[in-house]
């Protein structure tokens, strides 16, 4: 590490001198379509709201580039610098810093995030990886696959289930179908063939959605409505009694009925079929195996759900323990795989990688997964929403998945090999004319061992240093970090620890690496992610204060932030000011695909991230403060520039950029009137939207 590296940062960086180049947003938009393909090292395990690798890379390069520098020549300027991320999440900043030759330091309060970072950075011996995987195959592949077969020994790719609720007036079991069409193509106008289930005999009925308004059952002759008994929050039994679903469940986990399966035939074609007695007996066999297997032979998800923003819906449906998120066959099958992984010898990085990869299988094989249909990835994982929302109609696949399906553990080596290949030979993007190309940008290999202490990290500069814990209290020495690049949590949006506990319930029993915490939950009172702006402001300020302590004189703090509410932006800027930082500029870059569910559902979708550049308030080189007119005008101009370059932006992006820029001026004042400034931010954002819409 370079002891004099603080001098390597320019007094005025590229972003402080002017807007982010439009090419950055074009590249980010390209990457955002399939992030996991472009940056596989950070996708070995699930993490939420991860920002784009290309954005992190550009921030790193911009921070060491002056107004007249080209970032194309900036990669060598990162060599030997210490880059720190206090909200390291999936490890995006750490990976990009490593690729540019910097010494990477990361910290996150959640151990599941740390596990994800470790996979992004650690080297693997592929022969050892294959040998350990072979041990898992021999121990559990066959018994799991045998529980997902037809009577003719054909593989079953998916079983389809529907939740039941009892009508409180007549006692009838009500199947909570919204529609009895349970399988259709992602593009039904082009491919109208679909599958429906008969409400009387439960036969599978092929239908044509381009012309059929009702279903017809060839087995029993019934013509039936496609509409199910569930509408919104209510259900209606056959006698016409209308009841809220939650009231009918009365706090109990719903029973579920298996009604169809998707079979892979011997000729390679797929066929939907009704459930038969063999299917029921096979499930019963799995349930008995679960009951009769000793606890040591299975890994079971541990712990109970706590009240929270993300858990409230699950708790209302009676899902008060993580074990209840899985049916008996899933608990047995996943438990076998988990035990095989847990019992792998040693404490190698390869064992850890296989355990981490198991998270993807668990994510796609539980009662909260639903069927997307044909023509696309067939299964929506439990996290297709950022809350734990129970599914009325769920899909169950084969967790081993050697014959197909979604996220079967049999495919783990392919996924890990791709991540390893990227770590050894990473590619990046370059914008040329109207294309974005994936090219070799002369990045260094990512894979590096991990230090366990700061002292070891100092002595072994070829390592990375990533730890779990509160980022407001670290073991980093004063003035030890050249550059901080990060991505703080949202204010009251994605509650990471409430979701991460789903994985922790399995991981705590499997202990992926020495030191993985043996605690009932990953929740922590010092989490910056908070349900209230005041709570966010208080905890974020503590982290920023620690960042200021460890940052070298002349160092810089940069981060991307995504927030649509003015209160959130105000809380962020106040936290920086409280910690002694001045925001020298805010810049806008594209960070989200236009077709994501959250964007298409929003009245004013917000696609941009705002890049926030900060300096120590005591550093007089931060430059002259902007007035409110300048701040709002420059922010609007940036969004107009993105639109002029053909990128899809709208009023929501204008509001975000202007609010951030106006509120940032408060950090440049000794005693800002934040309440007045917040009102100014909203007023100027509204005026900017009006101007944007008329130009």
LOKE-671973 format. One record per residue: residue in one letter; x, y, z of N, C-alpha, C in turn. Coordinates in steps of 0.1 Angstrom, whole numbers, plus 2048, in hexadecimal, padded with zeros to 3 digits. Example, Ala and Ser with C-alpha at 12.3 -4.5 7.8 and 13.67 -1.06 7.14 Angstrom:
REM LOKE-671973
A8847C784E87B7D384E8847DF84E S8807EA8478897F584788180084F 
//
This chain:
REM LOKE-671973
X8087F480080080080080980D800 X8048177F980C8237F780A82C803 X81582E80B813837817810845813 X81584A8078138588038078597FA X7FE84F7F97F484F7EE7EA85A7F0 X7E88617FB7DF86B7FC7E18767F2 X7ED8787EE7F18837E57EC87F7D7 X7E98727D57E586E7C77D88737C3 X7CF8777CC7C287B7C97C288A7C5 X7BD88E7BA7BD89C7B67B48A57C0 X7B88B17C17B08BA7C97A28BC7C4 X7A18BC7B77938BD7B17938B17A7 X7898A87A978889C7A178089E795 X78089478C77989578076A898782 X76489178B75589478E7538A1794 X75C8A679C75A8B37A275B8BE798 X7628BB78D7648C57827598C6778 X7518BB7777468BB76D73E8AE76E X7338AD76672A8A2766731895763 X72B88A76772F87D76372D87B754 X73787674D73587473F72986B73C X72286E73171686772D71985872B X72585672672984872372883F730 X72A84573C72983D74871A838749 X71184074670383C7476FF83273D X70583373170282A72670781C72A X71381C73071A80F734712809740 X70E81274970680D7556F9807750 X6F280D7476E58087426E87FA73C X6F27F97346F57EC72E6F87E1738 X7007E57427037DB74C6F77D7755 X6EE7E07576E27DE7606D97D475A X6D97D174D6D07C77486D37B974D X6DF7B574E6E37A87536EF7A975C X6ED7AF7676F97B27707007A6774 X6F979B7776FF78F77C708788771 X70678B76470E78575A71B78D758 X71A79A75A7257A375872F7A4764 X72A7A17707327A277C72F795784 X73278977F72E77D78673577B794 X74078179674777F7A373F7847AF X73778F7AD7307957B872278F7B8 X71F7847B071277E7B07127707B5 X71C76B7BB71D75E7C171275C7CB X70F7667D37057667DD6FC7727DB X6F07717DF6E677C7DE6E97877E8 X6E87937E26E87A07EA6DE7A97E3 X6D97B37EA6CF7BB7E56D47C97E1 X6CD7CF7D76CF7DD7D36DD7E07D0 X6E47D67CA6F27D87C76F47E27BB X6FD7EA7BC7007F47B27097EE7A7 X70A7F579C7117F07917207F1792 X7277E678D7357E678D73B7F1785 X7357F477A73B7FF77173A80C778 X72F80F78072E81B78773A81C791 X73C8127997468127A375481479C X75680D79176380F78A76581D786 X75B82378075C83177C75E83B788 X75883879375A84079F7698407A3 X76E8347A477C8327A878583A79E X78383879178C83F78878A84E788 X77E85278A77B86178A782867796 X7828607A27878667AE7968687AD X79D8617A57AC8637A37AF86B797 X7A58707907A78787847A3886786 X7AC88F7817A989D7817A08A2776 X79D8AF7757948B476B7998B275D X7A68B275B7AC8B074D7B18A274B X7AE8997547B388B7527A988374B X7AD8797447A486F73E7A4862747 X79885D74A79885175279D84574B X79F84673E7A483B7367B383873B X7B98437407C78427447C9841753 X7BD83F75A7BD8417697BF834771 X7BF82876A7BF81C7727CC81B77A X7D781F7757E481E77D7E4827789 X7DB8317897DB83A7957D58347A1 X7CE8297A07C88227AB7D28197B2 X7DD8157AB7E680B7B07EC8107BE X7EA8077C87F080A7D57E78137DE X7DC8187D97D38207E17CB8167EA X7C781B7F57BE8137FE7AF8187FB X7A78107F67998137F479080C7FE X78781380477F80E80F77080F80C X76980580F75A80580D75480181A X74D80B82274780782F73A80182E X7348018227277FA81F72A7F0814 X7327E68167387DF80B72E7D6804 X7237D280A7187CB80371E7BE7FC X71B7BE7EF71F7B27E772E7B37E3 X7357BE7E67437BF7E37467C57D5 X73D7CD7D073F7D37C374B7DC7C3 X74C7E57CD7577EF7CD7647E77CF X7647DD7D87707D67DA7767CF7CE X76D7C97C67717C27BA7767CD7B0 X7707D87AE7757E27A47827E87A9 X7837EA7B67907EF7BB79B7E57B9 X7987D87BB7A37CE7B97A77CD7AA X79D7CF7A17A07CE7937A97DA78F X7A97E57967B17F07937BE7F179B X7C17E77A37CD7E67AA7CD7ED7B8 X7C27F17BD7C17F77CA7C17EC7D5 X7C47F07E17C27E87EC7B47E97F1 X7AC7DE7F279E7DF7F479B7DB803 X7937E480978E7E281777F7E4817 X7787DA81D76A7DA81D7657D782B X7597DC82E7537D983B7437DA839 X73C7D183F72E7D183E7297CB84B X71E7D18507187CC85D7117BF85C X70E7BA8507077AE84E7117A284A X71179785171A78C84D71778683F X70A78683B70778182E70D789823 X70E79682571579F81C72479C81B X72979A82773879682873A789820 X73277F82273377381B73377580C X72A77E80772A7817F97377887F4 X73C7917FC7497987F875478E7F7 X75478580175F77B80175F7727F5 X75476F7EF7537677E375876F7D7 X75577C7D87597857CD7697877CC X7707857D777E7887D878777C7D9 X7837717E078C7667E378F75E7D7 X79C7597D679F74F7CC79A7417CF X79773A7C479372C7C679C7237BE X79F7177C37A570D7BB79A7047B5 X7997057A778D6FF7A178D6F07A2 X7996EA7A379A6DB7A57946D87B3 X7986DF7BD7936DD7CB7846DF7CB X77F6EA7C47716ED7C37696E17BD X76E6DB7B27686D07AB7686C47B4 X7736C17BC7746B67C47696B77D0 X7686C27D675E6C47E17506C37DB X74E6C97D07406C77CA73D6B97C7 X7476B17C37456A37C074169C7CD X7466A07D874269A7E573469C7E8 X72F6A97E57216AC7E77186A47DE X71C6A27D171569B7C871268C7CD X71D6867D171C6787D57146767E2 X7136817EA70C67F7F66FD6827F5 X6F968B7EC6EA68F7EC6E36907DF X6EB6907D46E46937C76D96897C4 X6DC67C7C66D26727C26C66727CB X6C76727D96BB6737E16B267F7DF X6B868A7DB6B06967D86A96947CB X6B06907C06A968E7B369E6847B4 X6A06797BC69566F7BC6886747C2 X68867F7C967C6857CE67568E7C4 X67A68F7B86756987AE6746917A1 X66C6867A166A67D79565C67A793 X65867578764B67078564B661787 X63F65B78663E64C78864664577D X64864C77165064676665F64A767 X66365077267165477567665F76C X66C66876867067476167367F76B X67C68876867F69377167369D772 X66F6A177E6656AB77F66D6B8782 X66B6C27796726CF77A66B6D8784 X65E6D87846576E178E64A6DA792 X6476DC79F6396D97A46326E67A7 X6256E67A561D6F37A76146F17B3 X6146FB7BB60C6FA7C86037067C9 X5F87057D05EF7107D35EC7107E2 X5EC71C7E85E971D7F65D971C7F8 X5D67168035C87158075C571D813 X5B87228135B372981F5A5724822 X5A172482E59471F83258A72A833 X57F72982C57473382D56F73383B X56F73E84256A73E85055B73C852 X55473E84754573D84854072E845 X54672883B54171A83754C710839 X55871383C56370A83E569704832 X56570882656B70381A579707818 X5816FD81358F70080F58F708802 X59571480259571D7F65A371D7F0 X5A47197E45B171A7DD5B47287D9 X5BF72E7DD5C273C7DC5C873F7CE X5C273A7C45C573E7B65C074C7B3 X5C97547AD5C47607A75BF75D799 X5C67547925C274F7855C5740784 X5BD73977D5BF72B77C5C9728770 X5CD7327695D873175F5E5732767 X5EC7277685F7727771605727769 X60472575C61172575460E72B747 X61573574461373C737621741732 X62274572662E74A720630758725 X63D75C72664076A72963B77471E X63976F712634778707627771702 X61C77270961076B70660976F6F9 X60C77B6F460677E6E760C7766DB X6197746DD62076C6D261F75D6D5 X61E7596E261D74B6E66117496EF X6057496EA5F97496F25F573C6F9 X5FC7316F65F97246FD5FD72570C X5F37217145F57217225EF715729 X5F17147365EC70973E5E370E749 X5D870774A5CF70B7555CB6FE75D X5C76FF7695C36F47715B46F4774 X5AE6E977159F6E777359B6E8782 X5926F178558E6F27935866E6799 X5826DD79057A6D27945826C5796 X5886C178B5906B478B59F6B778C X5A36C378B5B16C778C5BA6C1780 X5B46BF7755BB6BB7695C26C7763 X5CC6C575B5D36D07555CD6D3747 X5C96DF7455C26E37395CA6EC730 X5CD6E87245D46F171B5CA6FB716 X5CF7087155C67127115CD71C708 X5C67247005CC72D6F75C773B6FB X5D07437015CC7507075C875A6FD X5CC7586F05C87616E55B97606E2 X5B27556E65A47546E259B74E6ED X5A17476F659974070159674A70C X58A74C70F58675571A58374D727 X58174072557E73773058672A72D X58872273858F71573658570A734 X58A70072D5826F472B58A6E872E X5856DF73758C6D373C5886C7733 X5916C272C58E6B672458B6A972C X5906A973858E69D74158069C747 X57B6A774C56E6A77525636AF74B X5676B674055E6BE73855A6CB73E X55F6CF74955C6DC74F5616E8748 X5596F274655D6FF74155E70874D X56970F74E56B71775B571724758 X56F72D76157573A761584739764 X58C74175E59A74276259C74976F X59275177359475878059474E78C X59D75179559E7497A159674F7AC X5977497B858F74E7C359575A7CA X5A275D7C85A97687CF5A97747C6 X5A577F7CC5A678C7C55AB7967CF X5B779C7CC5BD7A57D55BF79F7E3 X5B97A67ED5BB7A17FB5B07977FF X5A67957F659B78D7F959A7807F2 X5927767F758F76A7F15807677F1 X57B7607E856D75D7E856B74E7E6 X5647477EF5627397EE5577367E3 X55472A7E154A7267D653C72A7DA X53A72C7E752C7307EC52B7407EC X5367467E85357557E753975D7F3 X53F7567FD54375D809551764806 X55177180955D77980556477C812 X57177981357977A82058777F81D X58C78882559A78C8245A377F826 X5AD77D81D5B577181E5BC77182B X5C177C8305C877C83D5BF777848 X5B277C8485A87788525A6769851 X5A57648455A27558435AE74D848 X5BA7528475C674A84B5C774B85B X5C37568605C275886F5D0755875 X5DA75A86F5E87598745EF74B872 X5E874286C5EE7358695F473485B X5FF72C85A60572A84D5FB722845 X5F87268385EE71F8305F371182C X5E970882C5EC6FB8255EE6FD816 X5F56F48105F76F68015F36E97FA X5EE6EA7EE5EA6DF7E65F26DE7D9 X5F86D37D76006D17CA5F66CD7BF X5F76D47B45EC6D27AA5F26D079C X5FF6D27996046CF78C6136CD78D X6196C97826276C778162C6C9773 X6386CD77163F6CE7646496C3763 X6486BB7596506AF7586596B074B X6656AB74D66E6AA74266D69C73C X66869B73066568E72A672688725 X67267B72167E67571C68267B70F X67968070767D6866FA6826956FC X6836997086896A770A67E6B270B X6726AE7086676B87086616BA717 X65B6C57196556C77266466C6726 X6406C17306326BF73062C6C173E X6216C973E61A6CC74A6106C074D X6106BB7596076B075C6006B376A X5F56AC76C5EE6AD7795F66A4783 X5F36A778F5F969F79A5F269279C X5FA68779E5F467A79F5F86747AD X5F46687B05F66627BD6056607BF X60D65D7B461B65B7B66226687BB X61D6747B66236807BA6206837C9 X61467F7CD6106817DB6186787E4 X61A66C7E06216627E86306667E9 X63566B7DE64366F7DE64667B7E7 X63C6847E863D68F7F163C68A7FF X63368180263267B80F63F674813 X64566D80A65266780C65C671811 X65D67D80B66668780F66368C81D X65668E82065269282D656688838 X65467B83565867183F667671840 X66F67383567D67383668267F83F X67B68A83D67E69684667C693854 X67168C85766E68986567767F86B X67C67586368366A86869266C868 X6976778626A56798606AA68186D X6B567D8726BB68387E6BF69187B X6BE69A8856C26A88826D06AA87D X6D96A18816E76A287C6E96A086D X6DF6998676E06958596DA6A0850 X6D46AA8556CE6B584E6D26C2853 X6D36CC84A6D46DA84F6C66E084E X6C26E68596B46EC8596B66FB85B X6AE7038556AE7128576AA715865 X6B371D86C6B172087A6AB72E87C X6A372F88669F73D88A691740887 X68C74B88D67F75088B67F75E885 X67476187F67376F879670779884 X67678588367279088B66A79A884 X6627A288B65A7AC8846637B687D X65F7BA8716677C386965F7C785C X6657D185565E7D584965D7CA83F X6687C283E6687B78336617AB838 X65F7A984565A79C84A64B79D84D X6457A884D6377AA85262D7A184B X62E7A083D62579883662678A838 X63378583963577783D62F77384A X63177C85462C77986161D779862 X61678185A608781859602774854 X60A76D84B60776084660B75584F X61175885A61574D863623748861 X62B74E858638749856642750861 X64274A86C64975087865774A87A X65A74087266773A87366D737865 X67A73786367F73585667D727851 X67B71E85A67971085566B70F84E X66271885265571784C65471D83D X65F72383966072882B66271D821 X66371182666670581D65C6FA820 X6586F381664F6E78186586DC81C X6526D082065A6C58266646BF81C X6606BE80F6696B98056756C3803 X6726D080367D6D98026866D980E X6816D881A6896D78266926CB826 X68D6C08216956B482169F6B5816 X69C6B980A6A56B97FF6B06C4802 X6AC6D08056B66DA8086BE6D7814 X6B86D081E6BF6CC82A6CA6C2827 X6C76B981D6D26AF8196DE6B6813 X6DA6BF8096E56C78036ED6CF80D X6E66D68166EC6DE8206F56D6829 X6F16CA82D6F96C28357066BD82E X7046BA8217106B681971A6C1818 X7156CD81771E6D98167256DB824 X71C6DB82E7216DE83C72D6D4840 X72B6C783B7346BD8407416BC837 X7426C582D74E6C482575A6C782E X7656C082B7716C18347786CF832 X77F6D383D7876DF83D77F6EC83E X7876F783B78170483C78670C830 X78570682578B70C819782717813 X78871F80A7807298037767227F9 X77A7167F477270E7EB7657097F2 X7677047FE75B70080675270B808 X75871780C75072380E748727802 X74E7267F674872A7EA73C7217E7 X73D7147E973270B7E772670E7F0 X72A7117FD71F714807718721803 X72072B7FF71A7387FA7117367EE X71572D7E570D72B7D97007247DC X70071D7E76F37167EB6E87207EE X6EC72D7F16E27377F36D97397E7 X6DE7387DB6D673A7CF6CC72F7CE X6D07237D16C67187D16BB71A7DB X6BE71E7E76B47207F16AB72B7ED X6B17367E76A97417E369E73D7D9 X6A07337D169772F7C668F7237CA X69071E7D66897117D96837137E7 X67871A7E867171C7F46627207F1 X65A7217FB64C7237F86487317F3 X65273A7F36507487EF65474A7E0 X65773F7D965A7407CB64E73E7C2 X64D7457B76427437AE6477407A0 X63D73D79764173878963F744780 X64A74777864975276E64474D761 X64674075E64073A75264B737748 X64673573B64F73273065673E72A X66173B72366774671C67074F724 X67274C73167B75473A67F74B745 X68875074E68B74975A67F745761 X67C73876466F73376866B737776 X67473A77F67173C78D674749792 X66B75079866D75C79F6727597AD X67E75E7B168375A7BE67B7617C9 X67E75D7D56787637E167A7727E1 X6857777DB6887857DC68578D7CF X67B7887C86777907BC67079D7C1 X66B79D7CE6687A97D56727AB7E0 X6737B87E467D7BA7EF6767B97FD X66C7B17FD6657AD80A66279E809 X66079881465D78A81464E788813 X64A78780763B787803637778800 X62E7738086297658056237647F7 X6247587F161E7567E461274D7E6 X6077507E05FB7487E05FD73C7D8 X60373D7CC6077327C46167317C2 X61C7277C862A7267C862E71A7BF X63B71A7BB6417107B364C7097BB X64D6FC7BA6586F47C06606ED7B6 X66D6EF7B66766E87AC67E6DE7B3 X6876D87AB6906CE7B069D6D67B4 X6A06D77C16AC6DF7C56B96DA7C0 X6BA6CE7BB6C66C97B56C66CE7A7 X6BB6CC79F6B96D37926C26CE787 X6C76C27876D06BD77D6C96BD76F X6BC6BC76F6B56BB7626AF6C875D X6B16D37656AC6E07626A46E676D X69C6F076B6956F777669C704778 X69C7087856A37157896AC713794 X6B87187936C271979E6C470C7A5 X6C470179E6C86F47A46D66F47A8 X6D96ED7B36E76ED7B86F06E67AE X6EB6DE7A66F46D679C6FC6E0793 X6F76EC7916FE6F67887086FF78F X70B6FC79C7137057A472170679E X7276FC7997356FD794735706787 X72B70577F72B70E77372B71D778 X72372078272272E78772F73278D X73572979574272D79C74D72E792 X74D72578775872677D757734776 X74B73877374A74576C74F751775 X74C75078275075A78C76075978C X76574D78D77474C78E77A751781 X77574E77677A75376977A763769 X76F76976E76F77776E77977D778 X77B77678378577B78D79377A787 X79577177F7A376F7797A577876D X79A77A76579B78275978F78B757 X78E79676078279E75F7817A7753 X7757A874E7727B174376A7BD747 X76B7C87407637D474375D7D9736 X7577E573774F7EA72B7567F6726 X7547F871975880471274D808708 X74981570973F81A70074581F6F3 X7408196E874581D6DA7398206D1 X73882D6CD72D8316C472082D6CB X7188256C570B8216CB70B8136D2 X71880E6D47198016DA7218016E7 X71E7F86F07267F66FC72D7E86FB X73A7E86FB7417DC6F97477D7706 X7487CA70874F7C371375D7C070F X7677C77157747C671077E7C471C X78A7C17197957C072379A7CE725 X7987D373179D7E07347AA7E073C X7B17D573B7BE7D37427BC7D3751 X7B07CE7567AE7CD7647B77C276A X7BA7C37767C27B977D7B97AE782 X7BE7A27847B67977897B079B797 X7A479779A79E79B7A77A27927B2 X7A37857B07A477B7BB7B077E7C3 X7AE77F7D07B87817DA7B477C7E8 X7BE7777F07BB7727FD7B577D806 X7AF77A8117A978381A7B2784827 X7B479082B7BA7928387B0792843 X7B478E84F7AB78D85A7AC799864 X7B77A18627BA7AC86B7C07B8862 X7BF7C48677C57CF8607D47CD860 X7DA7C886A7E87C686B7ED7BD860 X7E57B285E7E97A88537E77AF846 X7DD7B78447DA7BE8377E57C7834 X7EB7CE83E7F67D783B8027D0837 X8057C483D8117BD83B8107B582E X8037B18298027A981D7F97B1813 X7FE7BA80C7F77C38037EF7BC7F8 X7F37AF7F57EC7A87EB7DF7A27F0 X7DB7A47FC7CE79F8017C47AA801 X7B77A68047AC7B08067A87AE814 X7A17B881A79D7B882878E7BB828 X7867B282C7787B482D7737AE83A X76B7B58427677B184F7587B4851 X7527AD85B7447AF85E7447B886B X73B7C286B73A7CA8777357D8874 X7327DF87E72D7ED87E7387F6878 X7357FC86D73F80586674181286D X73A81487873D82088074881D88A X74C81088B75780C89476080288C X76C8068887747FE8817827FD887 X78A7F48827987F38877A27FA87D X79C8028747A580986B7AC815872 X7B98178707C08228777BB82F871 X7BE83A8787BC8478747C3849866 X7BD85185D7C48558517CB849849 X7C383E8487C88328427C282F834 X7B88378307B18348247B283F81A X7B583C80E7B68478037A984B7FE X7A08417FC7948447F578983B7FA X77D8417FC77183980076783A7F5 X76382E7F075982D7E674F8237EB X7428277EB73881E7F272A8207EC X7218197F271381A7EE70A8187FA X7078238016FF82280E6F281B80C X6EC8168166DF8108156D481A812 X6C981680E6BD81F80C6B8824819 X6B082E8196A883282469B82C823 X69782382C68A81C82C68681681F X68E80D81A68A80680E68D7F780F X6997F380B69D7E580C6A37E281A X69D7DB8226A27D882F6AB7CB82F X6B77CD82D6C17C38296C07B7833 X6C27BA8406C47B084A6B77A784B X6AB7AD84A69F7A684B69E79B840 X6A479F8346A47958296B078C82A X6BB79182E6C77888306C577D83A X6BD77F8436BA77484D6B5767847 X6AE76983B6AA75D8346B6754831 X6C175982C6CD75282A6D474E837 X6D57578406DC75584C6D6749854 X6C97478526C373B8596C972E855 X6CE72D8496D67228446E5723847 X6EA72E8446F97308466FD72E854 X6F573385E6FA73186B6FC723870 X6F471A8696F670C86C701705864 X70670C85971070685071E70C852 X71E71885872B71F85B73471F84F X73272784673A72783974872A83B X74C73384575A73684875C738857 X76873685B76B73886976874686D X76074887775C75587C74F75A877 X74875286E73B75686B732756878 X72B76187A72576388771975988A X71975489670F74B89B7057538A3 X6FD75A89C6F37638A36E576089C X6DA7628A46CD75F89E6C8767893 X6CE7738916C977C8866D5785883 X6D478A8766DF7948726DA7A2874 X6CF7A487A6CB7B287E6D47B8888 X6D67C58876DF7CC8906D97DA892 X6DA7DF89F6D47EC8A26DC7F789B X6E97F48976F17FE8916F07FF882 X6E67F787C6E47F786E6E1805869 X6E780A85E6E48178596D6817852 X6D380C84B6C680A8446BC80B84F X6B281584E6A981885969B81B853 X69181985B68481B85768082A858 X68983285F68684186069284985C X68F85485669A85D8526A386185D X69D8648696A58688746AF85D879 X6A98508796B284587C6BD843873 X6BA8448666C484385B6CF84E85D X6CB85A8606D48668616DE86386D X6D885F8786E185D8846EB852882 X6E784687D6F083B87B6FA83E86F X6F58448656FE84785970985185E X70585B86670F86586A71B85E872 X71785487A72284D88172C846878 X72784086D72F83A86373884485C X73184F85773985A850744860859 X74186186674B86686F75785D870 X75485087075F846870767847863 X76084985876684A84B76F85684B X76B86185177386D85178086B859 X77F86386478A86086C795858864 X79184E85D79A84585679F84B849 X79885584379C85A8367A8863838 X7B286282E7BE86A82E7BA87882B X7C388282F7C189082A7C289081B X7B88978157B78988077B088C801 X7AB8838097A387880479587C800 X78E8727FB7808767F677786A7F9 X76A86E7FB75F8647FD7568667F2 X75385B7EA74A85B7DF7408507E1 X7338527DE72A8477DF71E84A7D5 X71783F7D270B8407CA70083E7D4 X6F58457D16E98457DA6DC8457D1 X6D383C7D56C683B7CE6BB83E7D8 X6B48497D66AA84C7E06A08567D9 X6938537DB68985B7D46828657DD X6848647EA67D86D7F36868787F8 X6818847F968988F7FD68E88D80C X68588781468988582269687C823 X69787281A6A286A8196AF871815 X6AE87A80B6B98828076BD88C812 X6B48918196B789A8236BE89382F X6BA8878326C087F83D6CF87C839 X6D187982C6DE8768276E7882828 X6E388D8236EB8998236EE89E831 X6E489D83A6E68A18486F089884F X6F088B84B6F988285270888584E X70A88984171788C83C71C899843 X7138A38447168AF84B71A8AD859 X7128A58607148A286E72289B870 X72689486773388D86873F895864 X73C8A185F7478AA85B74C8A984C X7428A48447458A383573E8AE82E X7448B382373D8BC81A73B8B580D X72F8B680772D8B17FA7318BB7F0 X73B8B77E87408C17DE7398C07D1 X7328B57CE72A8B47C27218A87C2 X7168A87BB70E89D7B870D89B7A9 X70D88F7A470C88C796703880794 X6FC8807886F28767856F886C77B X6F585F77E6F88547746EC84A774 X6EA8457686E083A7676E482E76F X6DB8287776DF81C77F6D581177F X6C98137786BF8087786B980676A X6B57F97676AF7F775B6A17FD75A X69D80174F69080874E6847FF750 X6867F274E67B7E874E67A7E175B X6827E47656807DD7726727DF778 X66D7D67806607D678565E7E378D X6677E67956667F279E6657FF796 X66B7FF78A66B80B78265E80C77A X65A80177464E80276C641805774 X64280178163680378A636810790 X64181879064182579663B83078E X63583A79462F84578D63A84D786 X64485078E65085778865C84E78B X65F84578266B83C785678843786 X68083F78E68D84579169883B78D X69F83E7826A983577D6B7839780 X6B98457856C784A7876CC847795 X6D98467976E08477A36E68557A4 X6E685B7AF6ED8677B16FB8647B7 X7058687B07138677B67168737BF X7198707CB71C87B7D572B87B7D8 X7318867D67408887D87428907E4 X74A88B7EE74B8927FB75A8947FE X75D89F80576A8A280B7688A6819 X7738A48217738A982E7708B882F X7678BC8377628CA83876E8D383B X7788CD8427838D684678D8D883B X78B8D18307938D382478F8DF81C X7968EA81C7928F68157928F5806 X7988EA8017998E97F278C8E37EC X7818E27F47758DC7EF76E8E57E4 X7728F17E476C8FA7D97619027DF X75C90C7D67529157DA74490E7DA X73C9127E472F90C7E57259117DA X71D9087D571390B7CB7079127D2 X70191B7CB6F49207D16E99177CC X6DD9197D16D29107CE6CE9107BF X6CF91C7B96CC91D7AB6D69157A2 X6E29167A56ED90F79E6EB9007A0 X6E88FC7AC6E78EE7AF6DC8E77A7 X6D08EE7A86C48E87A16C68E9792 X6CC8F378D6CE8F577E6D88EA779 X6E38E87806ED8DE77C6E78D077C X6DF8CD7866D98C07876D08BD77C X6C78C77796BE8C576E6C58C4761 X6D08CC75F6D88CB7536DE8BD751 X6E28B775B6E88A975A6DD89F755 X6D18A075B6C68977566C389A748 X6C28A67446BF8AA7366CA8A572D X6D68A57326E189F72A6E0890727 X6DC8897326D987B7306CE878726 X6C38807276B887F71E6BD88270F X6C588C70E6CA8907016D38866FA X6D987D7036E18736FE6D98666FB X6CC8676FC6C485C6F86C1852704 X6C48567106C284D71C6B4850721 X6AD84672669F84872B6A084D73A X69D85A73B69B86074868E868749 X68A86B75567D87175667C87A762 X66F87F76566D88877067388377E X67187678067787078D68687278E X68D87178369B87378369F882786 X69788B78069989978269789C791 X68C89779768989A7A56958957AD X69A8897AB6A58847B36B188C7B2 X6B588F7A56C28977A36C18A57A9 X6B68AB7A86B58B97AD6B48B97BC X6AC8B07C26AC8AF7D16B98AD7D7 X6C18A37D16CE8A07D66D78AC7D5 X6D78B37CA6E08BE7C86DD8CA7D1 X6D08CD7D36CC8D87DB6CF8D57EA X6CC8C97EE6CF8C57FC6DE8C47FF X6E68C17F56F48C07F76FA8CD7FB X6F48D87F76F98E57FA6F98E8809 X6F08E08106F08E281F6FC8DD826 X7048D481F7108CF82571B8DA824 X7198E481B7238EE8197208FA822 X7168F982B713904834716900842 X71B90A84A71E907858712903860 X70790A85E6FB9078656EF90785B X6ED8FC8556E28FC84B6D48FA851 X6CA90184B6BD90084F6B78F4847 X6B88E884C6B48DC8446A58DC841 X69D8E084A68F8E084768B8E983B X6918F583B68E8FE8306958F9823 X6A08F38246A78EE8196A08E2812 X69A8DA81B6928CF8166868D480E X67F8DE8136748E480B6798EA7FE X6858F17FF68B8F67F268D8EB7E8 X6938E07ED6968D57E46898D07DD X67E8CF7E46728CA7DD66D8D57D4 X66D8E17D86688EC7CF6708ED7C2 X67D8EC7C36868ED7B76858E17AF X6838D57B56818C97AD6748CA7A5 X66A8CF7AB65D8D07A465F8DA798 X6668E579A6688EE78F6708E8784 X67A8E07886838DA77E67C8D0776 X6728C877C66A8BF7756628C676A X65C8D176E6548D976565C8DD759 X6688E275C6718E67516758DA748 X6788CF74E67C8C37476718BE73E X6658BF7436598BA73B6568C372F X65B8D072F6578D97256638DB71B X66E8D471D6798D671467C8CA70C 
//
